[in-house]
Amino acid sequence: MKSEELRAVLHEVAERAVAFRESRAEAPHRPQKSYAELQAAFEAPTPERGAPIGELISELATLTEPGLANMVGPRFFGWVIGATEPAGMAADWLTSAWAQNVGNAHATPAASACEERTGQWLLDLLDLPRECSVGFVTGATIANFTCLAAARGEVLRRVGWDAEADGLFGAPAVHVVLGEEAHSTVFSGLRYLGLGAKRVVSVPVDEQGLMKPGAFAKVIEKLDGPIIAIAQAGHINSGGFDPFEEIAAAAHAKGAWLHVDGAFGLWARACPDRAHLGRGLEVADSWGVDGHKWLQTPHDSAYAIVRDAEAHRRAMLIAASYLPAGAERHPADFAPELSRRGRAFATWAMIKSLGRDGIAAMVSRHCAQARRMAKRLSAEPGVEIMNDVVLNQVAVRLGADLDVAQADALTDRTIARIQNEGVCFAGGANWRGRQIVRVSVISANTTDADIDRSAEAILSAWRAELHANA
Protein backbone atom coordinates (compact mmCIF):
# COMPACT_ATOMS: atom_id res chain seq x y z
CA MET A 1 0.00 0.00 0.00
CA LYS A 2 1.29 3.42 -0.90
CA SER A 3 1.73 5.96 1.89
CA GLU A 4 -1.04 8.23 0.57
CA GLU A 5 -3.45 5.28 0.49
CA LEU A 6 -2.50 4.26 4.04
CA ARG A 7 -2.94 7.83 5.21
CA ALA A 8 -6.41 7.99 3.66
CA VAL A 9 -7.50 4.72 5.27
CA LEU A 10 -6.23 5.67 8.73
CA HIS A 11 -7.78 9.12 8.41
CA GLU A 12 -11.15 7.48 7.66
CA VAL A 13 -10.73 5.16 10.66
CA ALA A 14 -9.95 8.15 12.89
CA GLU A 15 -12.99 10.03 11.65
CA ARG A 16 -15.21 7.02 12.25
CA ALA A 17 -13.80 6.58 15.73
CA VAL A 18 -14.38 10.21 16.63
CA ALA A 19 -17.92 10.15 15.27
CA PHE A 20 -18.66 6.99 17.24
CA ARG A 21 -17.34 8.49 20.47
CA GLU A 22 -19.16 11.79 19.95
CA SER A 23 -22.48 9.96 19.60
CA ARG A 24 -22.17 7.94 22.81
CA ALA A 25 -23.66 10.36 25.34
CA GLU A 26 -27.15 10.13 23.85
CA ALA A 27 -26.94 6.79 22.08
CA PRO A 28 -28.94 3.88 23.52
CA HIS A 29 -26.86 2.00 26.07
CA ARG A 30 -27.80 -1.38 24.58
CA PRO A 31 -27.03 -3.04 21.22
CA GLN A 32 -29.56 -1.98 18.64
CA LYS A 33 -29.56 -5.37 16.91
CA SER A 34 -29.69 -8.88 18.35
CA TYR A 35 -27.22 -11.71 18.02
CA ALA A 36 -29.48 -13.45 15.50
CA GLU A 37 -29.73 -10.30 13.41
CA LEU A 38 -25.96 -9.88 13.47
CA GLN A 39 -25.44 -13.52 12.50
CA ALA A 40 -27.57 -12.86 9.44
CA ALA A 41 -25.76 -9.61 8.69
CA PHE A 42 -22.33 -11.27 8.78
CA GLU A 43 -23.48 -14.28 6.74
CA ALA A 44 -21.30 -14.48 3.63
CA PRO A 45 -19.18 -17.02 1.77
CA THR A 46 -15.44 -17.13 2.33
CA PRO A 47 -13.89 -14.33 0.22
CA GLU A 48 -12.11 -15.64 -2.87
CA ARG A 49 -10.39 -12.36 -3.76
CA GLY A 50 -9.17 -9.51 -1.61
CA ALA A 51 -11.18 -6.32 -1.18
CA PRO A 52 -9.85 -2.76 -0.98
CA ILE A 53 -9.12 -1.80 2.64
CA GLY A 54 -11.22 1.35 2.56
CA GLU A 55 -14.25 -0.61 1.40
CA LEU A 56 -13.87 -3.44 3.90
CA ILE A 57 -13.35 -1.06 6.83
CA SER A 58 -16.52 0.79 5.89
CA GLU A 59 -18.37 -2.52 5.61
CA LEU A 60 -17.01 -3.74 8.97
CA ALA A 61 -18.17 -0.57 10.73
CA THR A 62 -21.59 -0.71 9.09
CA LEU A 63 -22.06 -4.34 10.08
CA THR A 64 -20.65 -4.02 13.59
CA GLU A 65 -21.78 -0.79 15.18
CA PRO A 66 -25.49 -1.71 15.48
CA GLY A 67 -24.44 -4.74 17.54
CA LEU A 68 -22.27 -2.90 20.04
CA ALA A 69 -23.27 -2.06 23.60
CA ASN A 70 -22.59 1.51 24.60
CA MET A 71 -19.86 0.50 27.05
CA VAL A 72 -18.11 3.86 26.72
CA GLY A 73 -21.31 5.77 27.39
CA PRO A 74 -21.85 7.71 30.62
CA ARG A 75 -24.73 5.53 31.86
CA PHE A 76 -23.36 2.03 31.35
CA PHE A 77 -23.52 0.25 34.70
CA GLY A 78 -23.92 -3.36 33.56
CA TRP A 79 -20.49 -4.64 34.54
CA VAL A 80 -17.34 -3.23 36.08
CA ILE A 81 -15.97 -1.90 32.79
CA GLY A 82 -14.06 1.34 32.28
CA ALA A 83 -14.70 3.63 29.33
CA THR A 84 -11.33 3.32 27.50
CA GLU A 85 -10.31 6.94 27.73
CA PRO A 86 -8.60 8.81 24.85
CA ALA A 87 -4.99 8.69 26.09
CA GLY A 88 -5.04 4.91 26.41
CA MET A 89 -6.96 4.48 23.17
CA ALA A 90 -4.49 6.64 21.25
CA ALA A 91 -1.53 4.73 22.72
CA ASP A 92 -3.26 1.48 21.80
CA TRP A 93 -3.63 2.63 18.18
CA LEU A 94 0.09 3.35 18.07
CA THR A 95 0.78 -0.04 19.65
CA SER A 96 -1.07 -1.68 16.75
CA ALA A 97 0.77 0.48 14.21
CA TRP A 98 4.15 -0.37 15.75
CA ALA A 99 3.24 -4.07 15.42
CA GLN A 100 5.77 -5.32 17.93
CA ASN A 101 5.90 -8.77 19.50
CA VAL A 102 7.21 -7.64 22.87
CA GLY A 103 8.03 -10.86 24.70
CA ASN A 104 11.78 -10.28 24.65
CA ALA A 105 13.75 -7.18 25.64
CA HIS A 106 16.29 -7.66 22.86
CA ALA A 107 13.55 -7.61 20.22
CA THR A 108 11.74 -4.52 21.52
CA PRO A 109 13.76 -2.86 24.27
CA ALA A 110 11.33 0.07 24.39
CA ALA A 111 8.42 -2.18 25.34
CA SER A 112 10.37 -3.91 28.09
CA ALA A 113 11.66 -0.62 29.51
CA CYS A 114 8.16 0.91 29.40
CA GLU A 115 6.68 -2.16 31.11
CA GLU A 116 9.33 -2.06 33.84
CA ARG A 117 8.79 1.63 34.62
CA THR A 118 5.00 1.42 34.35
CA GLY A 119 5.02 -1.53 36.74
CA GLN A 120 6.88 0.58 39.28
CA TRP A 121 4.29 3.34 38.86
CA LEU A 122 1.51 0.81 39.54
CA LEU A 123 3.21 -0.42 42.71
CA ASP A 124 3.57 3.17 43.88
CA LEU A 125 -0.04 4.10 43.08
CA LEU A 126 -1.41 0.97 44.78
CA ASP A 127 1.12 1.23 47.62
CA LEU A 128 2.31 -2.35 47.26
CA PRO A 129 5.82 -3.63 48.08
CA ARG A 130 8.21 -2.04 45.61
CA GLU A 131 10.18 -5.24 45.12
CA CYS A 132 7.21 -6.96 43.48
CA SER A 133 7.31 -8.17 39.89
CA VAL A 134 4.48 -7.10 37.58
CA GLY A 135 3.23 -9.17 34.66
CA PHE A 136 1.12 -7.38 32.05
CA VAL A 137 -1.71 -9.75 31.14
CA THR A 138 -5.12 -9.69 29.48
CA GLY A 139 -7.62 -9.46 32.34
CA ALA A 140 -8.49 -10.50 35.87
CA THR A 141 -8.84 -14.17 34.89
CA ILE A 142 -5.26 -14.42 33.64
CA ALA A 143 -3.97 -12.12 36.39
CA ASN A 144 -5.37 -14.52 38.98
CA PHE A 145 -4.14 -17.53 36.99
CA THR A 146 -0.62 -16.12 36.77
CA CYS A 147 -0.42 -15.29 40.46
CA LEU A 148 -1.86 -18.65 41.46
CA ALA A 149 0.64 -20.40 39.17
CA ALA A 150 3.44 -18.69 41.09
CA ALA A 151 1.73 -19.64 44.36
CA ARG A 152 1.32 -23.28 43.33
CA GLY A 153 4.97 -23.59 42.35
CA GLU A 154 6.29 -21.90 45.48
CA VAL A 155 4.20 -23.70 48.11
CA LEU A 156 5.17 -27.01 46.53
CA ARG A 157 8.83 -25.99 46.27
CA ARG A 158 8.80 -25.36 50.03
CA VAL A 159 7.96 -29.04 50.61
CA GLY A 160 10.53 -30.29 48.12
CA TRP A 161 8.43 -30.65 44.98
CA ASP A 162 9.29 -28.96 41.64
CA ALA A 163 5.91 -28.41 40.01
CA GLU A 164 7.37 -26.61 37.01
CA ALA A 165 9.59 -29.62 36.19
CA ASP A 166 7.59 -32.56 37.49
CA GLY A 167 3.98 -31.43 37.19
CA LEU A 168 1.35 -32.50 39.69
CA PHE A 169 1.42 -36.29 39.26
CA GLY A 170 2.40 -37.58 42.69
CA ALA A 171 2.76 -34.08 44.14
CA PRO A 172 1.65 -33.31 47.70
CA ALA A 173 -1.93 -32.07 47.83
CA VAL A 174 -2.32 -28.28 47.80
CA HIS A 175 -5.13 -26.89 49.95
CA VAL A 176 -6.90 -23.81 48.56
CA VAL A 177 -8.85 -21.70 51.08
CA LEU A 178 -11.21 -18.94 49.99
CA GLY A 179 -14.52 -17.28 50.77
CA GLU A 180 -17.81 -18.88 49.76
CA GLU A 181 -18.46 -15.98 47.37
CA ALA A 182 -15.08 -15.77 45.65
CA HIS A 183 -15.28 -14.49 42.07
CA SER A 184 -15.69 -16.92 39.18
CA THR A 185 -12.34 -15.92 37.65
CA VAL A 186 -10.59 -17.38 40.69
CA PHE A 187 -12.26 -20.73 40.10
CA SER A 188 -11.29 -20.55 36.43
CA GLY A 189 -7.65 -20.07 37.38
CA LEU A 190 -7.81 -23.02 39.77
CA ARG A 191 -9.22 -25.23 37.02
CA TYR A 192 -6.54 -24.19 34.55
CA LEU A 193 -3.84 -25.00 37.10
CA GLY A 194 -5.12 -28.48 37.90
CA LEU A 195 -6.04 -27.45 41.45
CA GLY A 196 -9.74 -28.00 40.85
CA ALA A 197 -12.68 -25.70 41.35
CA LYS A 198 -14.49 -28.12 43.70
CA ARG A 199 -11.56 -29.13 45.91
CA VAL A 200 -11.44 -25.76 47.65
CA VAL A 201 -12.00 -25.25 51.35
CA SER A 202 -14.71 -22.59 51.66
CA VAL A 203 -14.90 -20.04 54.46
CA PRO A 204 -18.34 -18.79 55.59
CA VAL A 205 -19.19 -15.23 54.59
CA ASP A 206 -21.34 -12.50 56.06
CA GLU A 207 -24.28 -10.72 54.42
CA GLN A 208 -21.86 -8.57 52.39
CA GLY A 209 -20.21 -11.67 50.93
CA LEU A 210 -17.03 -11.19 52.99
CA MET A 211 -15.23 -13.81 55.03
CA LYS A 212 -16.47 -13.67 58.60
CA PRO A 213 -14.01 -12.48 61.24
CA GLY A 214 -12.40 -15.49 62.85
CA ALA A 215 -13.86 -17.95 60.36
CA PHE A 216 -10.79 -18.02 58.12
CA ALA A 217 -8.45 -18.72 61.06
CA LYS A 218 -10.66 -21.60 62.24
CA VAL A 219 -10.71 -23.16 58.79
CA ILE A 220 -7.00 -22.86 58.00
CA GLU A 221 -5.92 -24.04 61.45
CA LYS A 222 -7.16 -27.55 60.61
CA LEU A 223 -5.04 -27.86 57.46
CA ASP A 224 -1.53 -29.18 56.99
CA GLY A 225 0.82 -29.13 54.03
CA PRO A 226 0.98 -26.63 51.14
CA ILE A 227 -1.76 -23.99 51.38
CA ILE A 228 -2.89 -21.18 49.08
CA ALA A 229 -5.31 -18.68 50.60
CA ILE A 230 -7.34 -16.27 48.46
CA ALA A 231 -8.94 -13.07 49.71
CA GLN A 232 -11.07 -10.52 47.90
CA ALA A 233 -10.75 -6.76 47.46
CA GLY A 234 -14.04 -5.64 45.96
CA HIS A 235 -16.86 -8.19 46.13
CA ILE A 236 -18.61 -8.28 42.78
CA ASN A 237 -22.04 -7.41 44.26
CA SER A 238 -21.29 -5.51 47.46
CA GLY A 239 -17.91 -4.00 46.61
CA GLY A 240 -16.77 -5.04 50.09
CA PHE A 241 -13.33 -6.14 51.29
CA ASP A 242 -12.32 -9.21 53.26
CA PRO A 243 -10.68 -8.62 56.70
CA PHE A 244 -7.12 -8.73 55.33
CA GLU A 245 -5.11 -8.11 58.47
CA GLU A 246 -6.71 -11.01 60.28
CA ILE A 247 -6.56 -13.28 57.22
CA ALA A 248 -2.90 -12.47 56.53
CA ALA A 249 -1.85 -13.19 60.10
CA ALA A 250 -3.57 -16.58 60.11
CA ALA A 251 -2.35 -17.47 56.61
CA HIS A 252 1.27 -16.67 57.25
CA ALA A 253 1.22 -18.45 60.60
CA LYS A 254 0.48 -21.61 58.59
CA GLY A 255 3.07 -20.83 55.92
CA ALA A 256 0.36 -20.23 53.32
CA TRP A 257 0.65 -18.09 50.22
CA LEU A 258 -1.97 -15.31 50.34
CA HIS A 259 -3.34 -14.04 47.04
CA VAL A 260 -5.70 -11.07 46.71
CA ASP A 261 -8.25 -10.93 43.89
CA GLY A 262 -8.47 -7.16 43.52
CA ALA A 263 -9.73 -6.79 39.95
CA PHE A 264 -11.30 -3.40 40.61
CA GLY A 265 -11.22 -3.02 44.40
CA LEU A 266 -7.43 -2.77 44.60
CA TRP A 267 -7.71 0.71 43.07
CA ALA A 268 -9.23 1.90 46.35
CA ARG A 269 -5.65 2.06 47.62
CA ALA A 270 -4.97 4.80 45.06
CA CYS A 271 -7.69 6.97 46.60
CA PRO A 272 -7.03 8.56 50.03
CA ASP A 273 -10.67 8.53 51.15
CA ARG A 274 -11.13 4.82 50.19
CA ALA A 275 -7.65 3.45 50.98
CA HIS A 276 -8.73 2.29 54.44
CA LEU A 277 -10.84 -0.43 52.79
CA GLY A 278 -7.68 -2.22 51.66
CA ARG A 279 -5.74 -1.80 54.87
CA GLY A 280 -3.53 -4.84 55.49
CA LEU A 281 -3.62 -6.36 52.02
CA GLU A 282 -0.11 -5.09 51.34
CA VAL A 283 1.29 -8.02 53.35
CA ALA A 284 -0.15 -10.56 50.89
CA ASP A 285 2.06 -12.48 48.47
CA SER A 286 0.31 -11.66 45.19
CA TRP A 287 -2.43 -9.47 43.77
CA GLY A 288 -4.47 -9.45 40.56
CA VAL A 289 -5.88 -6.14 39.27
CA ASP A 290 -7.37 -4.84 36.02
CA GLY A 291 -6.38 -1.74 34.08
CA HIS A 292 -9.47 -1.79 31.87
CA LYS A 293 -11.65 -1.21 34.89
CA TRP A 294 -10.78 1.84 37.01
CA LEU A 295 -7.70 2.96 35.09
CA GLN A 296 -9.86 3.23 31.94
CA THR A 297 -7.30 1.56 29.66
CA PRO A 298 -8.42 -0.34 26.56
CA HIS A 299 -9.37 -3.97 27.10
CA ASP A 300 -6.64 -6.61 27.19
CA SER A 301 -5.03 -4.87 30.14
CA ALA A 302 -4.45 -6.26 33.63
CA TYR A 303 -1.60 -6.86 36.04
CA ALA A 304 -0.33 -9.94 37.89
CA ILE A 305 1.68 -8.63 40.83
CA VAL A 306 3.87 -11.02 42.83
CA ARG A 307 6.05 -10.25 45.85
CA ASP A 308 8.47 -13.11 45.07
CA ALA A 309 9.72 -12.23 41.59
CA GLU A 310 11.65 -15.48 41.27
CA ALA A 311 8.55 -17.56 42.01
CA HIS A 312 6.70 -15.47 39.42
CA ARG A 313 9.43 -16.01 36.82
CA ARG A 314 9.75 -19.75 37.51
CA ALA A 315 6.04 -20.21 36.87
CA MET A 316 5.96 -18.25 33.59
CA LEU A 317 9.44 -18.69 32.07
CA ILE A 318 9.60 -19.70 28.39
CA ALA A 319 13.10 -20.75 27.39
CA ALA A 320 14.36 -21.63 23.90
CA SER A 321 17.71 -21.51 22.12
CA TYR A 322 16.46 -18.86 19.69
CA LEU A 323 15.38 -16.51 22.51
CA PRO A 324 18.18 -14.21 23.72
CA ALA A 325 18.78 -14.39 27.46
CA GLY A 326 20.71 -11.81 29.48
CA ALA A 327 20.11 -9.67 32.52
CA GLU A 328 17.36 -7.55 30.95
CA ARG A 329 13.76 -7.83 32.05
CA HIS A 330 11.84 -9.87 29.47
CA PRO A 331 8.05 -9.28 29.53
CA ALA A 332 7.33 -12.91 28.63
CA ASP A 333 8.99 -14.05 31.87
CA PHE A 334 6.04 -12.69 33.84
CA ALA A 335 2.99 -13.53 31.70
CA PRO A 336 1.68 -16.72 30.05
CA GLU A 337 2.26 -15.63 26.44
CA LEU A 338 5.44 -15.35 24.41
CA SER A 339 3.68 -13.67 21.49
CA ARG A 340 1.88 -10.59 22.76
CA ARG A 341 1.24 -6.94 22.11
CA GLY A 342 2.82 -4.12 24.07
CA ARG A 343 0.21 -3.78 26.79
CA ALA A 344 2.25 -1.38 28.90
CA PHE A 345 2.07 1.50 26.43
CA ALA A 346 -1.65 2.18 27.05
CA THR A 347 -1.20 1.84 30.81
CA TRP A 348 1.75 4.25 30.71
CA ALA A 349 -0.41 6.72 28.75
CA MET A 350 -3.37 6.53 31.14
CA ILE A 351 -1.23 7.00 34.25
CA LYS A 352 0.56 9.89 32.55
CA SER A 353 -2.78 11.39 31.48
CA LEU A 354 -4.54 11.16 34.84
CA GLY A 355 -1.67 11.35 37.30
CA ARG A 356 -1.97 10.26 40.91
CA ASP A 357 -4.44 13.07 41.69
CA GLY A 358 -6.66 12.30 38.72
CA ILE A 359 -6.89 8.60 39.52
CA ALA A 360 -7.72 9.33 43.16
CA ALA A 361 -10.35 11.91 42.20
CA MET A 362 -12.00 9.56 39.72
CA VAL A 363 -12.24 6.68 42.19
CA SER A 364 -13.59 9.01 44.87
CA ARG A 365 -16.15 10.51 42.49
CA HIS A 366 -17.46 7.12 41.36
CA CYS A 367 -17.85 5.92 44.95
CA ALA A 368 -19.77 9.10 45.81
CA GLN A 369 -21.95 8.62 42.73
CA ALA A 370 -22.72 5.05 43.80
CA ARG A 371 -23.89 6.38 47.15
CA ARG A 372 -25.96 9.01 45.33
CA MET A 373 -27.59 6.30 43.22
CA ALA A 374 -28.32 4.17 46.29
CA LYS A 375 -29.87 7.09 48.16
CA ARG A 376 -32.12 7.98 45.24
CA LEU A 377 -33.29 4.41 44.62
CA SER A 378 -33.85 3.53 48.27
CA ALA A 379 -36.22 6.47 48.69
CA GLU A 380 -38.74 4.57 46.56
CA PRO A 381 -41.20 2.37 48.49
CA GLY A 382 -40.41 -1.30 48.08
CA VAL A 383 -36.84 -0.70 46.91
CA GLU A 384 -34.01 -1.87 49.16
CA ILE A 385 -30.24 -1.52 48.86
CA MET A 386 -28.79 -4.87 49.93
CA ASN A 387 -25.16 -3.82 50.37
CA ASP A 388 -23.20 -1.30 52.35
CA VAL A 389 -22.17 1.03 49.53
CA VAL A 390 -18.51 1.35 50.46
CA LEU A 391 -17.18 1.41 46.91
CA ASN A 392 -18.80 1.66 43.47
CA GLN A 393 -21.28 -1.24 43.58
CA VAL A 394 -25.00 -0.92 44.30
CA ALA A 395 -27.05 -4.10 44.80
CA VAL A 396 -30.72 -3.20 44.40
CA ARG A 397 -33.57 -5.40 45.53
CA LEU A 398 -36.92 -4.53 43.96
CA GLY A 399 -40.17 -5.53 45.60
CA ALA A 400 -38.79 -5.92 49.09
CA ASP A 401 -42.37 -6.05 50.36
CA LEU A 402 -43.48 -8.73 47.89
CA ASP A 403 -43.30 -12.51 47.78
CA VAL A 404 -39.77 -13.56 46.75
CA ALA A 405 -40.81 -15.39 43.57
CA GLN A 406 -43.04 -12.50 42.52
CA ALA A 407 -40.35 -9.93 43.28
CA ASP A 408 -37.72 -11.90 41.36
CA ALA A 409 -39.94 -12.22 38.30
CA LEU A 410 -40.74 -8.51 38.40
CA THR A 411 -37.05 -7.70 38.81
CA ASP A 412 -36.14 -9.74 35.73
CA ARG A 413 -38.80 -7.94 33.70
CA THR A 414 -37.64 -4.59 35.05
CA ILE A 415 -34.05 -5.29 34.01
CA ALA A 416 -35.24 -6.25 30.52
CA ARG A 417 -37.26 -3.02 30.30
CA ILE A 418 -34.32 -0.90 31.51
CA GLN A 419 -32.05 -2.44 28.89
CA ASN A 420 -34.63 -2.21 26.13
CA GLU A 421 -35.36 1.46 26.82
CA GLY A 422 -31.63 2.14 26.69
CA VAL A 423 -31.42 5.30 28.81
CA CYS A 424 -28.90 3.40 30.91
CA PHE A 425 -27.67 -0.17 31.10
CA ALA A 426 -27.87 -2.14 34.33
CA GLY A 427 -27.51 -5.88 34.73
CA GLY A 428 -28.87 -8.48 37.08
CA ALA A 429 -27.50 -11.09 39.45
CA ASN A 430 -28.74 -13.61 41.95
CA TRP A 431 -27.38 -12.81 45.38
CA ARG A 432 -28.38 -14.03 48.82
CA GLY A 433 -31.29 -15.90 47.28
CA ARG A 434 -32.70 -12.82 45.59
CA GLN A 435 -32.68 -11.51 42.03
CA ILE A 436 -31.14 -8.04 42.10
CA VAL A 437 -30.35 -5.13 39.83
CA ARG A 438 -26.58 -4.63 39.98
CA VAL A 439 -25.24 -1.14 39.29
CA SER A 440 -21.49 -0.68 38.76
CA VAL A 441 -20.36 2.95 38.58
CA ILE A 442 -16.97 3.09 36.87
CA SER A 443 -17.09 5.04 33.59
CA ALA A 444 -14.87 8.12 33.52
CA ASN A 445 -17.67 9.86 31.58
CA THR A 446 -20.39 9.49 34.23
CA THR A 447 -21.64 12.72 35.80
CA ASP A 448 -23.97 13.30 38.73
CA ALA A 449 -26.63 14.23 36.19
CA ASP A 450 -26.18 10.82 34.54
CA ILE A 451 -26.66 9.16 37.92
CA ASP A 452 -29.91 11.06 38.53
CA ARG A 453 -31.20 10.38 35.03
CA SER A 454 -30.35 6.67 35.35
CA ALA A 455 -31.97 6.34 38.77
CA GLU A 456 -35.15 7.80 37.37
CA ALA A 457 -35.01 5.42 34.39
CA ILE A 458 -34.62 2.42 36.73
CA LEU A 459 -37.49 3.54 38.93
CA SER A 460 -39.68 4.35 35.94
CA ALA A 461 -39.14 0.85 34.56
CA TRP A 462 -39.90 -0.65 37.98
CA ARG A 463 -43.12 1.33 38.34
CA ALA A 464 -44.21 0.31 34.85
CA GLU A 465 -43.72 -3.38 35.66
CA LEU A 466 -45.52 -3.02 38.98
CA HIS A 467 -48.45 -1.37 37.23
CA ALA A 468 -48.49 -4.04 34.50
CA ASN A 469 -48.56 -6.72 37.20
CA ALA A 470 -51.32 -5.09 39.20
HELIX and SHEET records of a PDB file:
HELIX    1   1 SER A    3  GLU A   22  1                                  20    
HELIX    2   2 TYR A   35  PHE A   42  1                                   8    
HELIX    3   3 ILE A   53  THR A   64  1                                  12    
HELIX    4   4 GLU A   65  GLY A   67  5                                   3    
HELIX    5   5 PRO A   86  TRP A   98  1                                  13    
HELIX    6   6 PRO A  109  LEU A  126  1                                  18    
HELIX    7   7 ALA A  140  ARG A  157  1                                  18    
HELIX    8   8 ALA A  163  ASP A  166  1                                   4    
HELIX    9   9 SER A  184  TYR A  192  1                                   9    
HELIX   10  10 ALA A  215  GLU A  221  1                                   7    
HELIX   11  11 PHE A  244  ALA A  253  1                                  10    
HELIX   12  12 GLY A  265  ALA A  270  5                                   6    
HELIX   13  13 ALA A  275  GLY A  278  5                                   4    
HELIX   14  14 LEU A  281  VAL A  283  5                                   3    
HELIX   15  15 ALA A  309  MET A  316  1                                   8    
HELIX   16  16 PRO A  331  PHE A  334  5                                   4    
HELIX   17  17 ALA A  344  SER A  378  1                                  35    
HELIX   18  18 VAL A  404  GLU A  421  1                                  18    
HELIX   19  19 ASP A  448  ASN A  469  1                                  22    
SHEET    1   A 7 SER A 133  VAL A 137  0                                        
SHEET    2   A 7 ALA A 302  VAL A 306 -1                                        
SHEET    3   A 7 SER A 286  ASP A 290 -1                                        
SHEET    4   A 7 TRP A 257  ASP A 261  1                                        
SHEET    5   A 7 ILE A 227  GLN A 232  1                                        
SHEET    6   A 7 HIS A 175  GLY A 179  1                                        
SHEET    7   A 7 VAL A 201  VAL A 203  1                                        
SHEET    1   B 4 VAL A 383  ILE A 385  0                                        
SHEET    2   B 4 GLN A 393  LEU A 398 -1                                        
SHEET    3   B 4 ARG A 434  SER A 440 -1                                        
SHEET    4   B 4 GLY A 427  TRP A 431 -1                                        
END                                                                             
